Amino acid sequence: MAAHAEARRPKTLADLYEDRDLTPAQVRRIVAILGLAVPQRMQTDGSNAEAA
């Protein structure tokens, strides 16, 4: 019986949230909590440092 319940369990976070309507703010919060956000370094003129 445990194997049957495990077969229905979502495999990834994407599977868990597949059918949910998340706001952009909720998505940003999930990404930040998971540590997937990479801070962008800005130059003094406001352009992206990676583009230089």
N, CA, C and O of each residue as an XYZ file, in Angstrom:
208
protein
N       0.808     -1.189      0.000
C       0.000      0.000      0.000
C       0.860      1.265      0.000
O       0.494      2.264     -0.620
N       1.991      1.227      0.686
C       2.876      2.387      0.727
C       3.447      2.689     -0.655
O       3.636      3.853     -1.010
N       3.721      1.648     -1.433
C       4.261      1.860     -2.776
C       3.235      2.562     -3.667
O       3.597      3.397     -4.497
N       1.987      2.230     -3.496
C       0.933      2.864     -4.287
C       0.815      4.348     -3.938
O       0.646      5.176     -4.833
N       0.901      4.695     -2.657
C       0.821      6.090     -2.237
C       2.037      6.864     -2.728
O       1.918      8.031     -3.103
N       3.196      6.230     -2.731
C       4.419      6.888     -3.180
C       4.389      7.149     -4.682
O       4.970      8.132     -5.142
N       3.732      6.299     -5.451
C       3.652      6.465     -6.897
C       2.860      7.718     -7.261
O       3.097      8.303     -8.317
N       1.930      8.139     -6.412
C       1.129      9.329     -6.674
C       1.796     10.611     -6.195
O       1.351     11.705     -6.540
N       2.853     10.491     -5.408
C       3.522     11.658     -4.839
C       4.250     12.450     -5.925
O       4.931     11.864     -6.766
N       4.111     13.787     -5.911
C       4.840     14.615     -6.889
C       6.342     14.409     -6.748
O       6.845     14.210     -5.642
N       7.046     14.458     -7.850
C       8.481     14.190     -7.849
C       9.322     15.444     -7.649
O      10.416     15.369     -7.088
N       8.829     16.594     -8.098
C       9.609     17.821     -8.012
C       8.726     18.971     -7.546
O       7.503     18.846     -7.489
N       9.367     20.108     -7.210
C       8.592     21.299     -6.868
C       7.749     21.754     -8.043
O       6.636     22.247     -7.863
N       8.277     21.591     -9.242
C       7.504     21.963    -10.430
C       6.221     21.145    -10.502
O       5.171     21.675    -10.865
N       6.293     19.860    -10.159
C       5.094     19.026    -10.141
C       4.111     19.504     -9.071
O       2.901     19.521     -9.295
N       4.640     19.893     -7.906
C       3.786     20.359     -6.821
C       3.015     21.617     -7.196
O       1.830     21.740     -6.885
N       3.683     22.545     -7.859
C       3.084     23.841     -8.163
C       2.556     23.946     -9.588
O       2.201     25.036    -10.036
N       2.502     22.840    -10.297
C       2.101     22.829    -11.702
C       0.729     23.463    -11.949
O       0.563     24.222    -12.903
N      -0.232     23.164    -11.116
C      -1.597     23.621    -11.339
C      -1.973     24.830    -10.482
O      -3.153     25.152    -10.348
N      -0.983     25.497     -9.907
C      -1.268     26.652     -9.062
C      -0.962     27.944     -9.801
O       0.037     28.046    -10.513
N      -1.823     28.915     -9.626
C      -1.597     30.236    -10.198
C      -0.819     31.060     -9.181
O      -1.380     31.510     -8.182
N       0.459     31.254     -9.431
C       1.303     32.019     -8.526
C       1.505     33.423     -9.086
O       1.639     33.621    -10.294
N       1.522     34.377     -8.183
C       1.817     35.746     -8.601
C       3.323     35.863     -8.809
O       4.081     35.054     -8.274
N       3.764     36.845     -9.568
C       5.205     37.047     -9.734
C       5.934     37.216     -8.394
O       7.069     36.762     -8.246
N       5.290     37.863     -7.426
C       5.903     38.038     -6.107
C       6.099     36.693     -5.403
O       7.115     36.478     -4.741
N       5.135     35.797     -5.544
C       5.262     34.472     -4.940
C       6.389     33.683     -5.595
O       7.142     32.985     -4.916
N       6.501     33.793     -6.901
C       7.573     33.098     -7.616
C       8.931     33.627     -7.167
O       9.847     32.846     -6.908
N       9.067     34.965     -7.072
C      10.333     35.553     -6.616
C      10.685     35.089     -5.209
O      11.850     34.826     -4.914
N       9.688     34.989     -4.343
C       9.937     34.554     -2.964
C      10.405     33.096     -2.924
O      11.336     32.768     -2.187
N       9.776     32.230     -3.699
C      10.185     30.819     -3.753
C      11.610     30.706     -4.266
O      12.414     29.956     -3.712
N      11.927     31.444     -5.320
C      13.271     31.411     -5.894
C      14.293     31.894     -4.874
O      15.363     31.301     -4.740
N      13.970     32.968     -4.155
C      14.891     33.504     -3.152
C      15.085     32.532     -1.999
O      16.208     32.346     -1.531
N      14.009     31.912     -1.538
C      14.097     30.957     -0.429
C      14.966     29.766     -0.816
O      15.743     29.268     -0.002
N      14.835     29.319     -2.045
C      15.617     28.173     -2.501
C      17.063     28.547     -2.823
O      17.891     27.672     -3.076
N      17.363     29.827     -2.815
C      18.723     30.269     -3.095
C      19.063     30.205     -4.571
O      20.234     30.084     -4.932
N      18.060     30.284     -5.428
C      18.283     30.199     -6.864
C      18.493     31.569     -7.497
O      18.905     31.670     -8.652
N      18.207     32.623     -6.733
C      18.367     33.973     -7.267
C      19.842     34.358     -7.213
O      20.516     34.136     -6.208
N      20.328     34.933     -8.297
C      21.706     35.408     -8.362
C      21.663     36.927     -8.337
O      21.119     37.546     -9.251
N      22.232     37.535     -7.297
C      22.215     38.997     -7.244
C      22.935     39.592     -8.450
O      23.993     39.107     -8.850
N      22.364     40.634     -9.018
C      22.984     41.294    -10.159
C      23.782     42.483     -9.652
O      23.276     43.295     -8.878
N      25.036     42.584    -10.092
C      25.887     43.705     -9.713
C      25.635     44.830    -10.705
O      25.634     44.614    -11.917
N      25.428     46.000    -10.195
C      25.136     47.148    -11.049
C      26.322     48.100    -11.061
O      26.949     48.339    -10.029
N      26.625     48.642    -12.237
C      27.643     49.666    -12.343
C      27.051     51.001    -11.939
O      25.833     51.135    -11.817
N      27.909     51.990    -11.732
C      27.418     53.283    -11.287
C      26.494     53.962    -12.282
O      25.649     54.769    -11.896
N      26.651     53.637    -13.583
C      25.771     54.243    -14.582
C      24.430     53.512    -14.715
O      23.570     53.915    -15.498
N      24.263     52.430    -13.938
C      22.988     51.715    -13.917
C      22.902     50.551    -14.890
O      21.898     49.839    -14.906
N      23.942     50.341    -15.709
C      23.904     49.212    -16.641
C      24.381     47.959    -15.935
O      25.066     48.032    -14.915
N      24.025     46.832    -16.472
C      24.388     45.545    -15.881
C      25.889     45.305    -16.064
O      26.409     45.451    -17.171
N      26.593     44.934    -14.976
C      28.043     44.725    -15.009
C      28.410     43.536    -15.891
O      29.493     43.518    -16.476
N      27.525     42.541    -15.997
C      27.837     41.364    -16.803
C      27.815     41.692    -18.300
O      28.458     41.002    -19.091
N      27.099     42.710    -18.683
C      27.017     43.078    -20.091
C      28.300     43.760    -20.578
O      28.566     43.805    -21.779
N      29.084     44.285    -19.647
C      30.310     45.003    -20.013
C      31.436     44.063    -20.352
O      32.535     44.510    -20.681
